[in-house]
């Protein structure tokens, strides 16, 4: 059955692939755990390894997200000791409800864990008062967008249900940025605010005059002047890779800048 499309922004997926059930993402030792509750501080509780059913393509793309987060932890951790990825928390994948979940083409992430106390809890860190945690959450958002066309989160939550998880779906492929698509705009706004230091910038998905100015500031600091994220998926991935590096490293925009090697890497992601 083809995945439904509601506008020209949506692209066809590999609908001939089957559903699969797995208790791991990316590698068999990197298990998935189901969030069953919250602790006294609001963090999700994930007591047991759990299997989830999803479309095979979604599982493969989720695996690329985890691969990239592992690599970011190894190469760009904010500590002297590299972070090696351990496990992933989920709230669900294929579920009988409206939207892409019913096709197994959507995944709800709740935790990304590198071990040794280094993790992202999607119910807490996205709106944390600590910049370090907001940046790390942003790195996860940017990494998800490299492989999923739609990423909903605590700062882009159209129906008020995404405050505690990150929803990623394959209804739209990982295409070029589109500033009419609020999911994309929110990433740039968040990066401009928390990486480039643009104060009082709302993360609301509206690519208005203030966001346009913030975008230019971010572009200058990242060194992406000639790399138009709206021109191609590869170009946007250059931006997303840079945002991911800064977010995991907990560094201001400009610590890493675009170069030819990064452009080649984005084309192979």
C-alpha positions in Angstrom: 0.0 0.0 0.0 1.5 3.4 -0.9 2.0 5.9 1.9 -0.6 8.6 1.5 0.4 12.0 0.2 -1.5 15.2 0.9 0.6 17.7 -1.1 3.5 17.9 -3.5 5.9 18.2 -0.6 5.4 14.5 0.1 7.3 11.9 -1.9 6.9 8.2 -2.5 8.6 5.8 -0.2 9.7 2.2 -0.8 6.2 0.8 -0.3 7.1 -2.7 -1.5 9.3 -3.3 1.6 7.7 -5.3 4.5 7.1 -4.5 8.1 9.7 -5.9 10.5 9.8 -6.4 14.2 13.1 -5.6 16.0 14.3 -4.9 19.5 17.3 -3.0 18.2 18.2 -0.1 15.9 21.3 0.2 13.8 23.1 -2.7 15.5 21.7 -5.7 17.3 23.5 -4.7 20.6 21.9 -1.3 20.5 18.6 -2.2 22.0 15.3 -0.4 22.1 13.4 0.2 25.3 9.8 1.2 25.9 9.0 4.2 28.1 6.5 3.1 30.7 6.5 6.0 33.2 8.3 9.1 34.4 10.4 9.5 37.5 10.1 12.3 40.1 12.2 14.6 38.0 10.1 14.1 34.8 12.6 11.8 33.1 11.2 8.8 31.2 11.5 5.4 32.7 12.6 2.6 30.3 12.9 -0.6 32.3 12.9 -3.3 29.7 14.2 -4.1 26.2 11.2 -4.1 23.9 10.5 -5.1 20.3 8.7 -2.7 18.0 7.1 -3.2 14.6 7.7 -0.7 11.8 8.1 -0.5 8.1 11.6 -1.8 7.0 12.5 1.5 5.4 11.7 3.4 8.6 13.9 1.0 10.6 16.8 1.4 8.2 16.6 5.2 8.3 16.3 5.2 12.1 19.5 3.1 12.0 21.2 5.9 10.2 20.1 8.3 12.9 21.6 6.1 15.6 24.8 5.6 13.5 25.3 9.3 13.2 24.6 10.0 16.8 27.2 7.3 17.8 29.7 9.0 15.5 28.9 12.4 16.9 29.5 11.1 20.4 32.8 9.5 19.4 34.1 12.5 17.4 32.6 15.6 19.0 31.6 14.8 22.6 31.9 17.7 25.0 34.0 15.6 27.3 37.6 14.3 26.9 36.3 10.8 26.8 34.3 9.8 23.7 30.7 8.7 24.0 29.7 5.3 22.6 26.1 4.9 21.9 24.2 2.4 24.1 20.4 2.3 23.6 17.3 4.1 22.3 14.0 4.8 24.1 10.8 4.7 22.1 7.1 5.3 22.7 5.9 3.5 19.6 6.2 3.0 15.9 3.5 1.1 14.0 0.2 2.0 15.8 -3.4 1.9 14.6 -4.1 5.7 14.6 -4.3 8.4 12.0 -1.2 9.5 10.3 2.0 7.7 9.3 2.2 5.5 12.4 -0.5 3.3 10.9 1.8 2.5 8.0 4.8 1.9 10.2 6.5 4.9 8.6 6.8 6.9 11.8 8.7 6.5 15.0 8.3 8.2 18.4 11.7 8.6 20.1 11.9 9.2 23.8 15.6 8.8 24.8 19.0 8.7 23.1 21.6 7.2 25.5 25.4 7.2 25.1 25.9 5.8 28.6 27.9 7.3 31.6 25.1 9.9 32.2 25.2 11.3 28.6 21.7 11.2 27.1 18.8 13.1 25.7 15.5 12.7 27.4 12.8 14.1 25.1 10.4 14.9 27.9 12.9 17.2 29.7 15.9 18.4 27.7 14.3 20.3 24.8 13.2 23.1 27.1 15.8 22.8 29.8 17.1 25.9 31.4 20.6 24.6 30.7 21.9 25.5 27.3 24.0 22.3 27.2 20.9 20.1 27.2 19.0 22.2 24.7 21.9 22.0 22.3 22.2 18.3 22.7 18.5 17.9 22.0 18.9 20.1 18.9 21.7 17.9 17.7 19.3 15.0 17.8 16.6 16.9 15.9 19.1 17.9 13.2 20.3 14.3 12.9 16.8 13.0 12.6 16.0 15.5 9.8 19.0 14.1 7.8 17.1 10.9 7.3 13.4 11.7 7.9 11.5 14.4 6.1 9.3 15.4 9.0 10.5 15.8 12.6 8.1 17.1 15.3 9.4 18.0 18.7 8.8 20.1 21.8 9.5 23.3 19.9 7.5 22.4 16.9 4.4 20.7 18.2 1.4 21.4 16.0 -1.2 19.4 18.0 0.3 19.8 21.5 1.2 16.1 21.8 4.9 16.2 21.1 6.2 17.8 24.3 7.5 14.4 25.5 8.8 12.7 22.4 10.3 13.3 19.0 8.2 12.1 16.1 10.0 11.3 12.8 8.2 10.1 9.7 8.9 9.1 6.2 5.8 10.6 4.6 8.2 13.2 3.2 11.7 12.1 2.2 14.8 13.7 3.5 14.7 16.4 0.9 16.0 20.0 0.7 14.9 22.5 3.3 11.6 24.3 2.7 11.0 27.4 4.7 7.3 27.0 4.2 7.6 23.7 6.1 7.6 24.7 9.8 9.5 21.5 10.8 12.5 22.7 8.8 12.3 26.4 9.8 12.2 25.4 13.5 15.6 23.8 13.3 17.2 26.9 11.8 15.5 29.1 14.5 16.7 26.9 17.3 20.2 26.8 16.0 20.3 30.5 15.5 19.1 31.0 19.1 21.1 28.4 21.0 24.2 28.1 18.8 24.6 31.5 17.1 23.4 33.6 20.1 20.4 35.3 18.4 18.5 36.4 21.5 14.7 36.4 21.9 14.1 34.4 18.7 10.9 32.4 18.9 11.1 28.8 17.6 7.7 29.0 16.0 8.3 27.7 12.5 7.6 31.1 10.9 10.3 32.2 8.4 9.5 35.9 8.9 11.8 38.9 8.9 13.4 38.2 12.3 14.1 34.6 11.3 15.6 35.8 8.0 18.0 38.0 9.8 18.9 35.2 12.3 19.4 32.8 9.3 22.0 35.2 7.9 23.8 35.3 11.2 23.9 31.5 11.5 25.0 31.2 7.8 27.9 33.5 8.4 29.0 31.8 11.6 28.8 28.3 10.1 30.6 29.4 6.9 27.8 28.1 4.7 27.4 31.2 2.6 27.4 29.4 -0.8 25.6 26.3 0.4 21.9 26.9 -0.1 19.9 24.4 2.1 16.9 24.9 -0.1 18.7 23.8 -3.2 19.2 20.1 -2.4 19.0 17.5 0.3 22.8 17.3 0.2 23.1 21.0 0.9 20.7 20.9 3.8 22.7 18.0 5.3 25.8 20.1 5.4 23.9 22.5 7.6 22.4 19.7 9.7 25.8 18.0 10.2 27.3 21.3 11.4 24.3 21.8 13.8 24.8 18.3 15.1 28.5 18.8 15.7 28.0 22.0 17.6 25.1 20.7 19.6 26.9 17.5 20.9 30.2 19.5 21.5 28.2 22.2 23.3 30.0 24.9 21.4 29.0 28.2 19.8 28.4 28.3 16.1 31.7 28.8 14.3 33.7 26.2 16.2 33.2 24.1 13.1 32.7 25.5 9.6 31.7 24.1 6.3 34.4 22.9 3.9 34.7 20.7 0.8 35.2 17.6 2.9 31.9 18.2 4.7 30.1 18.7 1.5 31.4 15.4 0.2 30.3 13.7 3.4 26.8 15.1 3.2 26.5 13.7 -0.3 27.2 10.2 1.0 25.0 10.3 4.1 
